[in-house]
Amino acid sequence: MDTSDLFTSCKKGDVSRVRYLLEQRDVEINVRDKWDSTPLYYACLCGHEELVRYLLANGAKCEANTFDGERCLYGALSDAIRRLLKEYKQITAKCMKRDYYDVFLQRLLEQGYQSDIVFIVHGKSFCAHRCILSARSAYFAEMFETKWKGKNMIVLKHPLVGFGELPFDSTDNFNSCPDVCFRVADYNFLCHKAFFCGRSDYFKALLEDHFSESEELQTQPSIPVVTLHNISEDIFIRVLYYIYSDDTELSPENAYDVLCVADMYLLPGLKRLCGRTLAQILDEDNIVSIWRIAKLFQLTRLEDQCTEYMAKIIEKLVELEEFVAAVKENAEAVEERQETDSIPLVDDIRFHITSNVQTYSAIEEANQKLEALENLLASIGLEC
């Protein structure tokens, strides 16, 4: 439904609605419909210049000499949009949506945070990390185990060695050059302080401020051991993969447990991933409990998705004691703060009931839903 709404809004040129769907509902910007058309194509075809500019700035694909690029160009309604497409510097969605992970990797490179090796290349110093280089290159992995083993500074003078980027996008070699061990239940996980300290303030405080409390790994005395309590090895593995790769495998069965740990370990990106997983399993039986989870962990996007779902089934929800209790609790919280006379949960449901209502039948349906909600409020003395 969100995808269909996005295409409709692009045809209309409704920038605010498109912005809401992309930024709050997490709809894919380059999604295709059954005619293999993209949101950008419809914005170009219908002549919405402001919307075209917004879509391009947020990662819509329109590269020259590609099917999408040529189609947008020749389908554009105005010369102004054609010029915009030709002159705009293509930026991919991945680049536009750079998050904390990209900033973290850049900081590792530029600031040398938790660096454990220095390269001198033609007189210029580069602070680097053995674990990243080993994971990305078999050559570096071998050299660190042989010729460069035990060295903290490497001088490279070969004329073919130059300056360039070495992106990190692999999690195949977590155990290369570890400098910390996390003990979870009966399992030892060899890890790297650079990643854990750089990705989480919780681990930064744990490893830098309380490191003296750690043990030492018997097989490798130079590696300290930190025991983590109240977490299973399976959940820690999900956290581990997220910290190293910014992604992890989640399921409806483990999403809540991972969410609790992500909140404790101060990993907001992992919390968002858990929220997306929970949003995929919304139904009549769990909608109120998941809404409570979203409120508790401040997952605003999931909270909005919950209230939208509630709006669709409000005539059934008003009969459920759990929903009635949630409305009462939400009202009491507002009353204590004395900030507003309205009830946020009710306001959000009303918004979704009335948004995008255009046809007569849809208006009738919306009125019935609003009446069911008002009747509930009246029955519990919360008219507003």
LUMTORTI-246025 format. One record per residue (C-alpha): residue number from 1; residue in one letter; x, y negated, z negated. Coordinates in nm, 3 decimals. Layout:
N
+-----+------+---------+---------+---------+
| seq | type |       X |       Y |       Z |
+-----+------+---------+---------+---------+
| NUM |    a |       X |       Y |       Z |
...
+-----+------+---------+---------+---------+
***
This chain:
384
+-----+------+---------+---------+---------+
| seq | type |       X |       Y |       Z |
+-----+------+---------+---------+---------+
|   1 |    m |   0.000 |   0.000 |   0.000 |
|   2 |    d |   0.285 |  -0.241 |  -0.081 |
|   3 |    t |   0.443 |  -0.166 |   0.257 |
|   4 |    s |   0.118 |  -0.238 |   0.442 |
|   5 |    d |   0.083 |  -0.560 |   0.243 |
|   6 |    l |   0.434 |  -0.662 |   0.347 |
|   7 |    f |   0.360 |  -0.619 |   0.718 |
|   8 |    t |   0.032 |  -0.809 |   0.685 |
|   9 |    s |   0.197 |  -1.093 |   0.495 |
|  10 |    c |   0.474 |  -1.120 |   0.757 |
|  11 |    k |   0.217 |  -1.149 |   1.034 |
|  12 |    k |   0.044 |  -1.427 |   0.840 |
|  13 |    g |   0.368 |  -1.601 |   0.747 |
|  14 |    d |   0.290 |  -1.586 |   0.376 |
|  15 |    v |   0.639 |  -1.652 |   0.237 |
|  16 |    s |   0.537 |  -1.647 |  -0.130 |
|  17 |    r |   0.365 |  -1.310 |  -0.094 |
|  18 |    v |   0.661 |  -1.163 |   0.096 |
|  19 |    r |   0.895 |  -1.294 |  -0.171 |
|  20 |    y |   0.682 |  -1.133 |  -0.441 |
|  21 |    l |   0.672 |  -0.797 |  -0.263 |
|  22 |    l |   1.048 |  -0.789 |  -0.201 |
|  23 |    e |   1.170 |  -0.932 |  -0.530 |
|  24 |    q |   0.908 |  -0.807 |  -0.776 |
|  25 |    r |   0.770 |  -0.495 |  -0.611 |
|  26 |    d |   1.103 |  -0.376 |  -0.475 |
|  27 |    v |   0.966 |  -0.307 |  -0.124 |
|  28 |    e |   1.238 |  -0.219 |   0.130 |
|  29 |    i |   1.300 |  -0.521 |   0.355 |
|  30 |    n |   1.388 |  -0.312 |   0.662 |
|  31 |    v |   1.099 |  -0.066 |   0.633 |
|  32 |    r |   0.933 |   0.043 |   0.961 |
|  33 |    d |   0.568 |   0.097 |   1.047 |
|  34 |    k |   0.423 |   0.361 |   1.281 |
|  35 |    w |   0.517 |   0.145 |   1.581 |
|  36 |    d |   0.880 |   0.138 |   1.465 |
|  37 |    s |   0.852 |  -0.234 |   1.392 |
|  38 |    t |   1.011 |  -0.419 |   1.099 |
|  39 |    p |   0.885 |  -0.712 |   0.888 |
|  40 |    l |   1.137 |  -0.941 |   1.060 |
|  41 |    y |   1.002 |  -0.845 |   1.402 |
|  42 |    y |   0.647 |  -0.948 |   1.307 |
|  43 |    a |   0.769 |  -1.274 |   1.153 |
|  44 |    c |   0.953 |  -1.354 |   1.479 |
|  45 |    l |   0.665 |  -1.244 |   1.699 |
|  46 |    c |   0.414 |  -1.459 |   1.509 |
|  47 |    g |   0.640 |  -1.763 |   1.502 |
|  48 |    h |   0.696 |  -1.804 |   1.127 |
|  49 |    e |   1.034 |  -1.978 |   1.122 |
|  50 |    e |   1.054 |  -2.032 |   0.745 |
|  51 |    l |   0.977 |  -1.665 |   0.684 |
|  52 |    v |   1.235 |  -1.554 |   0.942 |
|  53 |    r |   1.496 |  -1.763 |   0.764 |
|  54 |    y |   1.405 |  -1.608 |   0.427 |
|  55 |    l |   1.413 |  -1.252 |   0.561 |
|  56 |    l |   1.752 |  -1.303 |   0.726 |
|  57 |    a |   1.892 |  -1.452 |   0.407 |
|  58 |    n |   1.778 |  -1.149 |   0.211 |
|  59 |    g |   1.921 |  -0.876 |   0.428 |
|  60 |    a |   1.685 |  -0.821 |   0.721 |
|  61 |    k |   1.882 |  -0.648 |   0.998 |
|  62 |    c |   1.907 |  -0.830 |   1.327 |
|  63 |    e |   2.249 |  -0.746 |   1.469 |
|  64 |    a |   2.329 |  -0.837 |   1.828 |
|  65 |    n |   2.319 |  -0.560 |   2.088 |
|  66 |    t |   2.097 |  -0.337 |   1.874 |
|  67 |    f |   1.737 |  -0.231 |   1.928 |
|  68 |    d |   1.610 |  -0.437 |   1.634 |
|  69 |    g |   1.817 |  -0.739 |   1.723 |
|  70 |    e |   1.716 |  -0.751 |   2.089 |
|  71 |    r |   1.353 |  -0.682 |   2.007 |
|  72 |    c |   1.336 |  -0.968 |   1.757 |
|  73 |    l |   1.515 |  -1.201 |   1.997 |
|  74 |    y |   1.292 |  -1.136 |   2.298 |
|  75 |    g |   0.977 |  -1.115 |   2.091 |
|  76 |    a |   1.036 |  -1.445 |   1.911 |
|  77 |    l |   0.750 |  -1.690 |   1.966 |
|  78 |    s |   0.964 |  -2.005 |   1.967 |
|  79 |    d |   1.305 |  -2.124 |   2.082 |
|  80 |    a |   1.376 |  -2.239 |   1.726 |
|  81 |    i |   1.350 |  -1.881 |   1.600 |
|  82 |    r |   1.566 |  -1.754 |   1.890 |
|  83 |    r |   1.836 |  -2.005 |   1.798 |
|  84 |    l |   1.808 |  -1.905 |   1.434 |
|  85 |    l |   1.857 |  -1.538 |   1.523 |
|  86 |    k |   2.156 |  -1.613 |   1.747 |
|  87 |    e |   2.329 |  -1.852 |   1.509 |
|  88 |    y |   2.262 |  -1.672 |   1.183 |
|  89 |    k |   2.560 |  -1.484 |   1.044 |
|  90 |    q |   2.438 |  -1.130 |   0.992 |
|  91 |    i |   2.455 |  -1.021 |   0.631 |
|  92 |    t |   2.348 |  -0.671 |   0.535 |
|  93 |    a |   2.106 |  -0.596 |   0.256 |
|  94 |    k |   2.387 |  -0.434 |   0.056 |
|  95 |    c |   2.593 |  -0.754 |   0.071 |
|  96 |    m |   2.300 |  -0.980 |  -0.015 |
|  97 |    k |   2.199 |  -0.766 |  -0.310 |
|  98 |    r |   2.538 |  -0.758 |  -0.474 |
|  99 |    d |   2.482 |  -0.679 |  -0.837 |
| 100 |    y |   2.686 |  -0.633 |  -1.149 |
| 101 |    y |   2.864 |  -0.330 |  -1.005 |
| 102 |    d |   3.015 |  -0.524 |  -0.715 |
| 103 |    v |   3.111 |  -0.810 |  -0.946 |
| 104 |    f |   3.265 |  -0.560 |  -1.184 |
| 105 |    l |   3.481 |  -0.401 |  -0.911 |
| 106 |    q |   3.590 |  -0.742 |  -0.788 |
| 107 |    r |   3.685 |  -0.840 |  -1.142 |
| 108 |    l |   3.894 |  -0.525 |  -1.178 |
| 109 |    l |   4.089 |  -0.623 |  -0.869 |
| 110 |    e |   4.125 |  -0.996 |  -0.926 |
| 111 |    q |   4.177 |  -1.002 |  -1.303 |
| 112 |    g |   4.350 |  -0.667 |  -1.343 |
| 113 |    y |   4.119 |  -0.578 |  -1.633 |
| 114 |    q |   4.236 |  -0.258 |  -1.807 |
| 115 |    s |   4.499 |  -0.217 |  -1.532 |
| 116 |    d |   4.738 |   0.074 |  -1.579 |
| 117 |    i |   4.967 |   0.028 |  -1.276 |
| 118 |    v |   5.128 |  -0.268 |  -1.099 |
| 119 |    f |   5.233 |  -0.268 |  -0.733 |
| 120 |    i |   5.493 |  -0.512 |  -0.605 |
| 121 |    v |   5.423 |  -0.556 |  -0.232 |
| 122 |    h |   5.669 |  -0.783 |  -0.049 |
| 123 |    g |   5.723 |  -0.977 |  -0.370 |
| 124 |    k |   5.356 |  -1.012 |  -0.460 |
| 125 |    s |   5.211 |  -0.836 |  -0.767 |
| 126 |    f |   4.887 |  -0.637 |  -0.761 |
| 127 |    c |   4.735 |  -0.498 |  -1.081 |
| 128 |    a |   4.555 |  -0.174 |  -1.001 |
| 129 |    h |   4.398 |   0.134 |  -1.155 |
| 130 |    r |   4.524 |   0.487 |  -1.104 |
| 131 |    c |   4.177 |   0.640 |  -1.133 |
| 132 |    i |   4.033 |   0.431 |  -0.847 |
| 133 |    l |   4.329 |   0.482 |  -0.615 |
| 134 |    s |   4.338 |   0.855 |  -0.688 |
| 135 |    a |   3.967 |   0.894 |  -0.625 |
| 136 |    r |   3.989 |   0.711 |  -0.292 |
| 137 |    s |   4.314 |   0.853 |  -0.158 |
| 138 |    a |   4.472 |   1.197 |  -0.169 |
| 139 |    y |   4.807 |   1.027 |  -0.101 |
| 140 |    f |   4.786 |   0.814 |  -0.416 |
| 141 |    a |   4.661 |   1.108 |  -0.621 |
| 142 |    e |   4.962 |   1.315 |  -0.518 |
| 143 |    m |   5.213 |   1.032 |  -0.570 |
| 144 |    f |   5.082 |   0.962 |  -0.921 |
| 145 |    e |   5.136 |   1.328 |  -1.005 |
| 146 |    t |   5.483 |   1.347 |  -0.850 |
| 147 |    k |   5.711 |   1.063 |  -0.746 |
| 148 |    w |   5.531 |   0.789 |  -0.941 |
| 149 |    k |   5.444 |   0.996 |  -1.247 |
| 150 |    g |   5.505 |   0.803 |  -1.569 |
| 151 |    k |   5.583 |   0.477 |  -1.386 |
| 152 |    n |   5.395 |   0.159 |  -1.469 |
| 153 |    m |   5.535 |  -0.047 |  -1.181 |
| 154 |    i |   5.576 |   0.055 |  -0.818 |
| 155 |    v |   5.773 |  -0.153 |  -0.565 |
| 156 |    l |   5.663 |  -0.110 |  -0.202 |
| 157 |    k |   5.899 |  -0.256 |   0.059 |
| 158 |    h |   5.809 |  -0.068 |   0.375 |
| 159 |    p |   5.740 |  -0.317 |   0.658 |
| 160 |    l |   5.415 |  -0.139 |   0.751 |
| 161 |    v |   5.269 |  -0.192 |   0.404 |
| 162 |    g |   5.040 |  -0.495 |   0.415 |
| 163 |    f |   4.747 |  -0.652 |   0.234 |
| 164 |    g |   4.391 |  -0.527 |   0.272 |
| 165 |    e |   4.083 |  -0.397 |   0.102 |
| 166 |    l |   4.043 |  -0.053 |  -0.051 |
| 167 |    p |   3.673 |  -0.011 |  -0.132 |
| 168 |    f |   3.568 |   0.229 |  -0.402 |
| 169 |    d |   3.254 |   0.428 |  -0.338 |
| 170 |    s |   3.343 |   0.778 |  -0.452 |
| 171 |    t |   3.277 |   0.971 |  -0.769 |
| 172 |    d |   3.455 |   1.285 |  -0.660 |
| 173 |    n |   3.747 |   1.250 |  -0.898 |
| 174 |    f |   3.639 |   1.135 |  -1.245 |
| 175 |    n |   3.931 |   1.313 |  -1.410 |
| 176 |    s |   4.215 |   1.134 |  -1.230 |
| 177 |    c |   4.445 |   0.957 |  -1.476 |
| 178 |    p |   4.202 |   0.945 |  -1.772 |
| 179 |    d |   4.277 |   0.727 |  -2.073 |
| 180 |    v |   3.981 |   0.809 |  -2.299 |
| 181 |    c |   3.782 |   1.120 |  -2.384 |
| 182 |    f |   3.417 |   1.115 |  -2.490 |
| 183 |    r |   3.302 |   1.412 |  -2.694 |
| 184 |    v |   2.933 |   1.482 |  -2.648 |
| 185 |    a |   2.799 |   1.786 |  -2.834 |
| 186 |    d |   3.063 |   2.051 |  -2.758 |
| 187 |    y |   3.178 |   1.896 |  -2.430 |
| 188 |    n |   3.477 |   1.673 |  -2.357 |
| 189 |    f |   3.446 |   1.413 |  -2.080 |
| 190 |    l |   3.773 |   1.264 |  -1.955 |
| 191 |    c |   3.701 |   0.905 |  -1.854 |
| 192 |    h |   3.851 |   0.561 |  -1.798 |
| 193 |    k |   3.831 |   0.258 |  -2.027 |
| 194 |    a |   3.832 |   0.022 |  -1.728 |
| 195 |    f |   3.494 |   0.150 |  -1.615 |
| 196 |    f |   3.326 |   0.191 |  -1.952 |
| 197 |    c |   3.451 |  -0.138 |  -2.098 |
| 198 |    g |   3.389 |  -0.328 |  -1.776 |
| 199 |    r |   3.037 |  -0.194 |  -1.727 |
| 200 |    s |   2.906 |  -0.203 |  -2.082 |
| 201 |    d |   2.955 |  -0.446 |  -2.371 |
| 202 |    y |   2.858 |  -0.160 |  -2.601 |
| 203 |    f |   3.152 |   0.053 |  -2.489 |
| 204 |    k |   3.378 |  -0.250 |  -2.480 |
| 205 |    a |   3.310 |  -0.312 |  -2.849 |
| 206 |    l |   3.333 |   0.058 |  -2.928 |
| 207 |    l |   3.666 |   0.115 |  -2.752 |
| 208 |    e |   3.840 |  -0.216 |  -2.817 |
| 209 |    d |   3.717 |  -0.304 |  -3.165 |
| 210 |    h |   3.687 |   0.039 |  -3.326 |
| 211 |    f |   3.947 |   0.242 |  -3.142 |
| 212 |    s |   4.135 |   0.322 |  -3.460 |
| 213 |    e |   3.849 |   0.549 |  -3.566 |
| 214 |    s |   3.905 |   0.786 |  -3.274 |
| 215 |    e |   4.084 |   1.120 |  -3.273 |
| 216 |    e |   4.338 |   1.251 |  -3.023 |
| 217 |    l |   4.285 |   1.515 |  -2.757 |
| 218 |    q |   4.483 |   1.824 |  -2.857 |
| 219 |    t |   4.576 |   1.917 |  -2.502 |
| 220 |    q |   4.674 |   1.557 |  -2.419 |
| 221 |    p |   4.776 |   1.372 |  -2.740 |
| 222 |    s |   4.805 |   1.040 |  -2.558 |
| 223 |    i |   4.430 |   1.037 |  -2.486 |
| 224 |    p |   4.205 |   0.925 |  -2.775 |
| 225 |    v |   3.876 |   1.108 |  -2.836 |
| 226 |    v |   3.556 |   0.921 |  -2.922 |
| 227 |    t |   3.256 |   1.122 |  -3.039 |
| 228 |    l |   2.915 |   1.005 |  -2.922 |
| 229 |    h |   2.617 |   1.105 |  -3.135 |
| 230 |    n |   2.246 |   1.143 |  -3.061 |
| 231 |    i |   2.289 |   1.213 |  -2.691 |
| 232 |    s |   2.292 |   1.540 |  -2.496 |
| 233 |    e |   2.555 |   1.631 |  -2.240 |
| 234 |    d |   2.292 |   1.627 |  -1.962 |
| 235 |    i |   2.183 |   1.271 |  -2.039 |
| 236 |    f |   2.543 |   1.156 |  -2.075 |
| 237 |    i |   2.620 |   1.295 |  -1.729 |
| 238 |    r |   2.345 |   1.070 |  -1.588 |
| 239 |    v |   2.504 |   0.773 |  -1.764 |
| 240 |    l |   2.850 |   0.880 |  -1.646 |
| 241 |    y |   2.750 |   0.887 |  -1.280 |
| 242 |    y |   2.582 |   0.548 |  -1.310 |
| 243 |    i |   2.887 |   0.386 |  -1.468 |
| 244 |    y |   3.117 |   0.515 |  -1.195 |
| 245 |    s |   2.893 |   0.486 |  -0.888 |
| 246 |    d |   2.604 |   0.253 |  -0.982 |
| 247 |    d |   2.360 |   0.534 |  -0.907 |
| 248 |    t |   2.248 |   0.858 |  -1.069 |
| 249 |    e |   1.996 |   1.138 |  -1.033 |
| 250 |    l |   1.682 |   1.085 |  -1.239 |
| 251 |    s |   1.362 |   1.282 |  -1.274 |
| 252 |    p |   1.028 |   1.218 |  -1.443 |
| 253 |    e |   1.139 |   1.461 |  -1.713 |
| 254 |    n |   1.460 |   1.279 |  -1.810 |
| 255 |    a |   1.386 |   0.916 |  -1.712 |
| 256 |    y |   1.260 |   0.813 |  -2.057 |
| 257 |    d |   1.554 |   0.971 |  -2.241 |
| 258 |    v |   1.800 |   0.805 |  -2.004 |
| 259 |    l |   1.616 |   0.475 |  -2.047 |
| 260 |    c |   1.656 |   0.487 |  -2.426 |
| 261 |    v |   2.029 |   0.554 |  -2.392 |
| 262 |    a |   2.069 |   0.287 |  -2.123 |
| 263 |    d |   1.910 |   0.034 |  -2.356 |
| 264 |    m |   2.141 |   0.135 |  -2.641 |
| 265 |    y |   2.451 |   0.127 |  -2.420 |
| 266 |    l |   2.356 |  -0.215 |  -2.271 |
| 267 |    l |   2.324 |  -0.096 |  -1.911 |
| 268 |    p |   2.045 |  -0.308 |  -1.755 |
| 269 |    g |   2.099 |  -0.167 |  -1.406 |
| 270 |    l |   2.042 |   0.187 |  -1.530 |
| 271 |    k |   1.728 |   0.070 |  -1.708 |
| 272 |    r |   1.595 |  -0.062 |  -1.377 |
| 273 |    l |   1.665 |   0.273 |  -1.211 |
| 274 |    c |   1.468 |   0.447 |  -1.486 |
| 275 |    g |   1.185 |   0.200 |  -1.436 |
| 276 |    r |   1.168 |   0.287 |  -1.066 |
| 277 |    t |   1.146 |   0.656 |  -1.147 |
| 278 |    l |   0.866 |   0.601 |  -1.399 |
| 279 |    a |   0.677 |   0.386 |  -1.147 |
| 280 |    q |   0.656 |   0.685 |  -0.913 |
| 281 |    i |   0.455 |   0.895 |  -1.159 |
| 282 |    l |   0.183 |   0.651 |  -1.266 |
| 283 |    d |  -0.156 |   0.813 |  -1.313 |
| 284 |    e |  -0.470 |   0.773 |  -1.523 |
| 285 |    d |  -0.331 |   0.980 |  -1.807 |
| 286 |    n |   0.005 |   0.804 |  -1.855 |
| 287 |    i |  -0.056 |   0.449 |  -1.733 |
| 288 |    v |  -0.101 |   0.297 |  -2.080 |
| 289 |    s |   0.197 |   0.476 |  -2.232 |
| 290 |    i |   0.424 |   0.376 |  -1.943 |
| 291 |    w |   0.299 |   0.016 |  -1.971 |
| 292 |    r |   0.401 |   0.025 |  -2.338 |
| 293 |    i |   0.744 |   0.156 |  -2.238 |
| 294 |    a |   0.781 |  -0.124 |  -1.985 |
| 295 |    k |   0.694 |  -0.384 |  -2.251 |
| 296 |    l |   0.925 |  -0.229 |  -2.509 |
| 297 |    f |   1.227 |  -0.219 |  -2.280 |
| 298 |    q |   1.146 |  -0.547 |  -2.100 |
| 299 |    l |   1.110 |  -0.388 |  -1.757 |
| 300 |    t |   0.905 |  -0.667 |  -1.599 |
| 301 |    r |   0.877 |  -0.503 |  -1.256 |
| 302 |    l |   0.747 |  -0.178 |  -1.404 |
| 303 |    e |   0.509 |  -0.372 |  -1.626 |
| 304 |    d |   0.367 |  -0.549 |  -1.321 |
| 305 |    q |   0.329 |  -0.219 |  -1.136 |
| 306 |    c |   0.142 |  -0.078 |  -1.436 |
| 307 |    t |  -0.104 |  -0.368 |  -1.454 |
| 308 |    e |  -0.165 |  -0.345 |  -1.080 |
| 309 |    y |  -0.247 |   0.024 |  -1.118 |
| 310 |    m |  -0.470 |  -0.058 |  -1.414 |
| 311 |    a |  -0.662 |  -0.305 |  -1.197 |
| 312 |    k |  -0.739 |  -0.028 |  -0.949 |
| 313 |    i |  -0.889 |   0.203 |  -1.213 |
| 314 |    i |  -1.013 |  -0.051 |  -1.467 |
| 315 |    e |  -1.368 |   0.090 |  -1.469 |
| 316 |    k |  -1.227 |   0.420 |  -1.597 |
| 317 |    l |  -0.973 |   0.260 |  -1.829 |
| 318 |    v |  -1.227 |   0.061 |  -2.029 |
| 319 |    e |  -1.366 |   0.394 |  -2.153 |
| 320 |    l |  -1.032 |   0.507 |  -2.295 |
| 321 |    e |  -0.950 |   0.440 |  -2.661 |
| 322 |    e |  -0.579 |   0.413 |  -2.578 |
| 323 |    f |  -0.643 |   0.124 |  -2.337 |
| 324 |    v |  -0.876 |  -0.052 |  -2.582 |
| 325 |    a |  -0.608 |  -0.025 |  -2.850 |
| 326 |    a |  -0.347 |  -0.170 |  -2.613 |
| 327 |    v |  -0.571 |  -0.472 |  -2.538 |
| 328 |    k |  -0.630 |  -0.532 |  -2.910 |
| 329 |    e |  -0.258 |  -0.509 |  -2.990 |
| 330 |    n |  -0.171 |  -0.745 |  -2.706 |
| 331 |    a |  -0.429 |  -0.994 |  -2.830 |
| 332 |    e |  -0.300 |  -0.975 |  -3.189 |
| 333 |    a |   0.057 |  -1.037 |  -3.073 |
| 334 |    v |  -0.056 |  -1.354 |  -2.893 |
| 335 |    e |  -0.254 |  -1.468 |  -3.195 |
| 336 |    e |   0.051 |  -1.437 |  -3.419 |
| 337 |    r |   0.265 |  -1.643 |  -3.183 |
| 338 |    q |  -0.013 |  -1.902 |  -3.135 |
| 339 |    e |   0.124 |  -1.984 |  -2.790 |
| 340 |    t |  -0.188 |  -1.932 |  -2.580 |
| 341 |    d |  -0.553 |  -1.838 |  -2.608 |
| 342 |    s |  -0.536 |  -1.580 |  -2.330 |
| 343 |    i |  -0.431 |  -1.215 |  -2.344 |
| 344 |    p |  -0.134 |  -1.144 |  -2.112 |
| 345 |    l |  -0.241 |  -0.786 |  -2.033 |
| 346 |    v |  -0.592 |  -0.898 |  -1.942 |
| 347 |    d |  -0.463 |  -1.193 |  -1.739 |
| 348 |    d |  -0.233 |  -0.967 |  -1.537 |
| 349 |    i |  -0.511 |  -0.719 |  -1.464 |
| 350 |    r |  -0.743 |  -1.001 |  -1.358 |
| 351 |    f |  -0.476 |  -1.135 |  -1.124 |
| 352 |    h |  -0.436 |  -0.801 |  -0.948 |
| 353 |    i |  -0.813 |  -0.751 |  -0.924 |
| 354 |    t |  -0.863 |  -1.084 |  -0.748 |
| 355 |    s |  -0.544 |  -1.105 |  -0.540 |
| 356 |    n |  -0.575 |  -1.049 |  -0.167 |
| 357 |    v |  -0.955 |  -1.011 |  -0.181 |
| 358 |    q |  -1.091 |  -1.123 |   0.156 |
| 359 |    t |  -1.382 |  -0.911 |   0.281 |
| 360 |    y |  -1.733 |  -0.920 |   0.135 |
| 361 |    s |  -1.715 |  -0.558 |   0.022 |
| 362 |    a |  -1.379 |  -0.623 |  -0.148 |
| 363 |    i |  -1.526 |  -0.924 |  -0.330 |
| 364 |    e |  -1.817 |  -0.711 |  -0.454 |
| 365 |    e |  -1.577 |  -0.443 |  -0.576 |
| 366 |    a |  -1.358 |  -0.702 |  -0.751 |
| 367 |    n |  -1.663 |  -0.852 |  -0.925 |
| 368 |    q |  -1.764 |  -0.509 |  -1.054 |
| 369 |    k |  -1.416 |  -0.452 |  -1.196 |
| 370 |    l |  -1.409 |  -0.796 |  -1.358 |
| 371 |    e |  -1.752 |  -0.730 |  -1.510 |
| 372 |    a |  -1.631 |  -0.401 |  -1.659 |
| 373 |    l |  -1.333 |  -0.582 |  -1.812 |
| 374 |    e |  -1.546 |  -0.866 |  -1.949 |
| 375 |    n |  -1.791 |  -0.619 |  -2.102 |
| 376 |    l |  -1.505 |  -0.447 |  -2.280 |
| 377 |    l |  -1.373 |  -0.776 |  -2.418 |
| 378 |    a |  -1.718 |  -0.872 |  -2.539 |
| 379 |    s |  -1.768 |  -0.537 |  -2.711 |
| 380 |    i |  -1.448 |  -0.580 |  -2.916 |
| 381 |    g |  -1.495 |  -0.954 |  -2.978 |
| 382 |    l |  -1.216 |  -1.081 |  -2.754 |
| 383 |    e |  -1.399 |  -1.293 |  -2.498 |
| 384 |    c |  -1.153 |  -1.517 |  -2.315 |
+-----+------+---------+---------+---------+
***
